[in-house]
Amino acid sequence: MEYISDRSFDQERALYEKNGILLDNCRFEGEADGESALKECKNVNVKNCCFDLRYPLWHDSALEISSSKMTENCRAAIWYSDSIKISDTEMHGIKALRECSDIEINGCDIISPEFGWSCKNVKMYDTSAQSEYFMMRSENLTFNNVSLIGKYSFQYIKNSVFDNCRFDTKDAFWHAENVLVKNSIVKGEYLAWYADGLTFENCIIIGTQPLCYCKGLRLVNCEMHDTDLAFEKSEVNADITTPVISIKNPISGTISVPSVGEIIRQDARYKGEIIIKEKRSE
């Protein structure tokens, strides 16, 4: 493996098609303002580096990045790449990850609108993110201890598991398929409309008009706070442990809840059963 340290690169395709390279304490910046520094590379290890130029890591394979920084100027940093490990790294440029596969992200700070579109096999741990349209159309996501602030997150995702996460995100999980969220807090308006095969276990759900137009929706031992007009036209089986402001027109299934401020049934098509739990005497 070629070892390169303490250097600065600013030219176009500075390290194009390198195979087997270790970069330590290098910077990608300068007057030449060159793009695509590490395009079409294989077996790349990056440590303690700073990326301040556009499109540095496209069409790469076997990429490992640690203790590094991608600035706001590092637009669309990693696209069309596979076998990627990123740890303890700031990813602060727009569209930082797209159409990649077999990715592990650990201990990172992500500030990147439109992050993670159309990716497959993504594992993310102990990471914080600020993003809009986060992970859209991605598949096989496994997240643990991830916090997110943003809008329109996880839309059209498939076959994914989220554990011990904290999401503050409007319009999340729209059209999601075969997704499990457990031991997590999910806050935001209009949660998970049009989802199919979505399950929440031991979660706290906060916000108006959640979980409408869903198929195969399950809630297991979940709290719901500030939730009104919930479950409109959804097929749902839910065990809820807190009062709900209102439930509107569930199509089918059973909703078990301590109390409901208002049950709205506009006609006979909406046959979902609502069971008010009896309080246990002390």
N, C-alpha and C positions, 0 to 999 in steps of 0.2 A: 504493500500500500504506500502510495506517495504521501509524504507529510509536508504540509505547507502551513506556516505559522507567521503571525505578525505582519501580514501583508494587506494591502488595499487594492481592490479591483474596481474599475469603473468602465471598462471597455465592453462593447457588445459581445455576448457569448464568450466571456473571458475564459471559462474553463469548459468549453463545449465538448461533449462526448468523453469526458474523463471516466475511467473505470478503475475504481480502487483508489480513493483519495481521502485523506484526513485533513480537515481544515480546523485550525486552532487559533483563536484570537485574530480572525481576519475581518475585514470590513468591505462591504460592497456599496461603494459610494464614490462620488467624484464628479468632476466637470464634464467628462465624456458622456455621462448619463446613459451608459449602455444597459440594455435590457438582456434578460435571459442568460444570466451568468453561468448557471449550471444546467443548461438544457441538455436533454438526451444523455444523462450520466447514469452510471451504475455503481453500487457499493460506495456510497458517499457517507462520511461521518463528519458532522459539523459540531464544533464545540466553541462556546464563548464567542460567537460571531454576531455581527450586526449587518442586517440587510436593509438598505435604504433606497434600493432601486427596484424596478418593476419586473415581474414574471421570472424570478430567479430559478425556480425549481419545477420545470415542466418536463413531462415525459421521462421522469426518473424512476429508477427501480432500486430497492434496497437502500433506503434513505434513513439516516438517524441524525436527529437534531437535538442538542441538549444545551441548556444554560445560554440561550441565544435570544436575539431580539429582532423582530420584524416591525419596522416603523410604519407610520401612517402612509409613507411614500411607497412602501413595499406592496404594491397593488397585485392582487391575484398571485399570491406567492407560490402555491403548490397546486398544480393542475395536471390531470392525466398521468398520475404516478401511482405506484403500488409498493407494498411492503415498507411502510413508513412508521417510524417511532419518533415521537416528539415529547420532550420532557423539560419542565422548568423553563419554559420559553414564552416570551411575549409575542403574541400574534395580533398585531394592531393595524394591519392593512385591510382594506375592503376585499371581500371575496377571497379570503386567504386559502381556502381549500375547496376544490371542486373536481368531480368526476375521478375520484381516487378510490383505491380499494386496499383492504388489509392495513388498517391504520390503528395505532395506539397513541393516545394523547394522555399525558399524566402530569399533573402539577402545573398546568399552563394558565396563562391569563389571556383570554381572547376578547378583543374589542374589534369586531369585524362584521359589518352588515353583509348579509347574503353568504354566510359561512356554511360550508359543508354540503353544498347542493350535489345531489345525484352521486353520493358516495355509498360504498358497500363495505360491510364488515368493519365497523368503527367501534373501538373500545375507548371510553373516556372516563378518567378517574380524577378525583381531587382537583377539579378545574373550575374556574369561574369564567362566565361568558356574558358579553353584552352584544346583542345582535338582533337584526330584523330578518325574518324569513330563514331562521336558523335550521340547518339540516334538511331543507326541503327536498322531497323525493328521494331520500336516502333509505337504505335497507340494512337490516341486521345490525342495529345499534345496541350496544351494551354500555349503559352509563351507571356510574356509582359515585355518589358524593359530588355531584355537579350542581352549581348554582347558575341560574340564567336570569337576565333581565332583558326584555325586548318585546317584540310583537311578531305575530304570525309564525310562530315556531312549530317545528315538527309537522308541517303540513305534507300530506301524501306519503308519510313514511310507512314502512312495512316491517313486520317481524322483528320487534325490538323490545328491550327490557330496560326499565329505569328503576333504580333502587336508591333510597336515601338521598333524593334530590330536592332542590328548592327552585321552583320555576315561578317567576312573576312575569307573565307573558299573555297578552291578549290574543284571542283567536288561535290558541294552540291546538295541535292534534287534529285539525280539520282533515277529513278524509283518511285518517290513519287506519291501517289494517293490521290486525293481529299484534296488538301492543299491550304490554303489561307495565303498569306503573305501581310501585309498592313503596310503603314506608316514606312517602314523600309529601311535600306541600306544593299544591298547584293553585296559584292565584291568578285571576284574570277573567275578563269578560268573554262570554260566548265560547266556552270551552268545548272543544272536540265535536263540533257539529259534523254530521255525515260520517262519523267513524263507524267501522265495521270490525267487530271482534276486539273491542277495547275493554280492558279490565283495570280497575283501581282496587288495590288491597291496602288496608291500613293507612289510608291517605287522608289529608285535610284538603278540601276543595273549597275555594273562596271565590265569589263573584257572581254576577248576574247572568241569568239565562244559560246555564250550562247544559251540555249533553243532550242536545236536540237533534232529531232526525237520525238517530243512531240505530244500528243493527247489532244484535248480539252483545249489548252493553251489560257489564257486570260491575257492581260495587260491593266490596266485601269489607265490613267493619270500617266504614268511612265516616268522617265528620264533614258536614256541609255548613258553611257560614256565609251569610249575606247572599243566599241563593234564592232567587225567585224565578218563576216561570220555567222551572226545571223540567227536563225530560220530554219536551214537546215532540210528539210524533216519533217517539223512540220505542224500540223493543228492548226492555230493560228488566233485569233482576237486580235489586239493590237492597243492601242491609245498611241503613244509615243510623248513626248513633246520636245525632243532634237534630233539633227542630229545623224545619225547612219553611221558608216564607210562603212559597206557593209552588204547586206542581200543576202542569198544564198538559192535558191531552196525551198521556202515555198510551201508546197503541196496544202493547201487550206486556205480559210479565207481571212481576210482583215487586212492590216497593214497600219495604218495612221501615217505619220511621217513628220516633217518639211523638211528634206532633207536626201538623201542617197548618199554617195560617189560612191558606185558601186552596181548595182543590177545584180546578177548572176542567169541566168536561162539556164540550160544546155540542157533541152529539154521540150517538150510540157506537160509532166506529172506534172510539177510544176506550178500550176494554182493560187497560192495565189496572191491576188490583192494587189498592193502597191499604196497607195494614198499619193501624196505629198500635204501637207496642204498649202493653200495659206496664205501668211502673211497678216495680217490686216494692213490697212493703218492707220497712226496716225492722 
